[in-house]
Amino acid sequence: MQSKNKARLKRATRIRKGIKERGQYRLSVFRSSAHIYAQVISPDSSKVIAQASTLDSSLKDSTTGNAVSAQKVGELIAQKTLLLGIKKVAFDRSGYKYHGRVKALADGARSGGLEF
């Protein structure tokens, strides 16, 4: 039987394969127990275009491990990405279930103007 993390990484690899075939920028999410991180990565996976996390100075004052702060990270990454002229991305949830903090980050990015 696989561990939870191995199964998550297997799902993430399967998701990333489809995104790479489409040749889109991807909004990748990583969550730890205390923080949440988001990156926009180039289509060839060679360069990080923009990043945001709960460790940013503008978000560090409040609590960091909840859905409210994840939504703020989504809005912040959307703002940074739109400044670079990228409007459409593929959402890479890194094998995590689409609920809770991951869903809040996605909703924040959509409300900030990103399309996926």
Wavefront OBJ file of the C-alpha trace (Angstrom):
o trace
v 0.000 0.000 0.000
v 1.297 3.426 -0.925
v 1.713 6.190 1.568
v -0.500 9.240 1.248
v 2.350 11.414 0.009
v 3.399 8.928 -2.706
v -0.183 8.700 -3.940
v -0.456 12.509 -3.978
v 2.770 12.823 -5.972
v 1.539 10.212 -8.445
v -1.670 12.223 -8.987
v 0.406 15.404 -9.360
v 2.586 13.828 -12.051
v -0.496 12.733 -13.989
v -2.004 16.237 -13.794
v 1.239 17.961 -14.834
v 1.622 15.691 -17.861
v -1.685 16.908 -19.273
v -0.847 20.548 -18.577
v 2.544 20.223 -20.288
v 0.935 18.700 -23.398
v -1.357 21.728 -23.682
v 1.615 24.105 -23.382
v 0.044 26.488 -20.872
v 1.388 28.486 -17.963
v 0.518 26.658 -14.766
v -0.481 27.937 -11.361
v 1.109 25.442 -8.992
v 0.036 25.173 -5.345
v 1.914 23.756 -2.353
v 0.416 23.676 1.103
v 2.046 22.898 4.388
v 0.382 22.820 7.767
v 1.361 26.432 8.478
v 1.546 28.149 5.055
v 0.377 28.010 1.449
v 2.495 28.821 -1.593
v 1.570 29.557 -5.225
v 3.780 29.836 -8.303
v 3.118 30.569 -11.950
v 5.500 28.424 -14.013
v 6.369 28.772 -17.719
v 4.970 26.243 -20.236
v 8.303 24.443 -20.579
v 8.654 24.225 -16.762
v 11.988 26.006 -16.823
v 11.194 29.291 -15.112
v 9.050 30.606 -12.273
v 7.231 33.673 -13.601
v 5.580 34.881 -10.372
v 5.179 33.634 -6.816
v 3.164 34.463 -3.714
v 2.785 32.879 -0.299
v 1.604 33.574 3.212
v 5.231 34.434 4.001
v 4.974 37.655 1.943
v 5.311 40.747 4.089
v 1.838 42.025 3.177
v 0.175 38.795 4.371
v 2.429 37.749 7.230
v 0.648 39.823 9.895
v -2.505 37.669 10.015
v -2.883 33.961 10.649
v -1.411 31.954 7.804
v -2.870 28.435 7.861
v -6.489 29.123 7.029
v -8.736 29.573 3.983
v -8.956 33.368 4.358
v -5.209 33.785 3.997
v -5.191 31.281 1.100
v -7.729 33.448 -0.707
v -5.499 36.485 -0.186
v -2.559 34.559 -1.655
v -4.727 33.741 -4.691
v -5.598 37.394 -5.180
v -1.939 38.397 -4.797
v -0.679 35.853 -7.349
v -3.404 36.961 -9.775
v -2.336 40.582 -9.385
v 1.345 39.759 -9.998
v 0.541 37.563 -12.992
v -1.745 40.096 -14.654
v 0.986 42.741 -14.356
v 3.169 40.463 -16.498
v 0.436 40.155 -19.136
v -0.559 36.552 -18.418
v -4.292 36.101 -18.104
v -4.905 32.393 -18.756
v -3.254 29.619 -16.706
v -3.853 25.960 -15.898
v -4.498 25.168 -12.239
v -2.066 22.583 -10.855
v -3.345 21.524 -7.449
v -0.308 19.236 -6.949
v -2.442 16.197 -6.188
v -4.289 17.825 -3.274
v -8.062 17.530 -3.043
v -9.911 20.536 -4.417
v -11.418 21.796 -1.167
v -10.497 23.945 1.803
v -7.380 26.078 1.349
v -6.684 24.891 -2.207
v -10.206 25.833 -3.307
v -9.957 29.188 -1.503
v -6.698 29.973 -3.325
v -8.297 29.090 -6.676
v -11.340 31.256 -5.923
v -9.084 34.152 -4.937
v -7.094 33.847 -8.159
v -10.306 33.780 -10.212
v -11.693 36.836 -8.413
v -8.349 38.560 -9.036
v -8.789 38.113 -12.793
v -7.021 34.871 -13.758
v -8.818 32.440 -16.035
v -8.561 28.670 -15.666
l 1 2 3 4 5 6 7 8 9 10 11 12 13 14 15 16 17 18 19 20 21 22 23 24 25 26 27 28 29 30 31 32 33 34 35 36 37 38 39 40 41 42 43 44 45 46 47 48 49 50 51 52 53 54 55 56 57 58 59 60 61 62 63 64 65 66 67 68 69 70 71 72 73 74 75 76 77 78 79 80 81 82 83 84 85 86 87 88 89 90 91 92 93 94 95 96 97 98 99 100 101 102 103 104 105 106 107 108 109 110 111 112 113 114 115 116
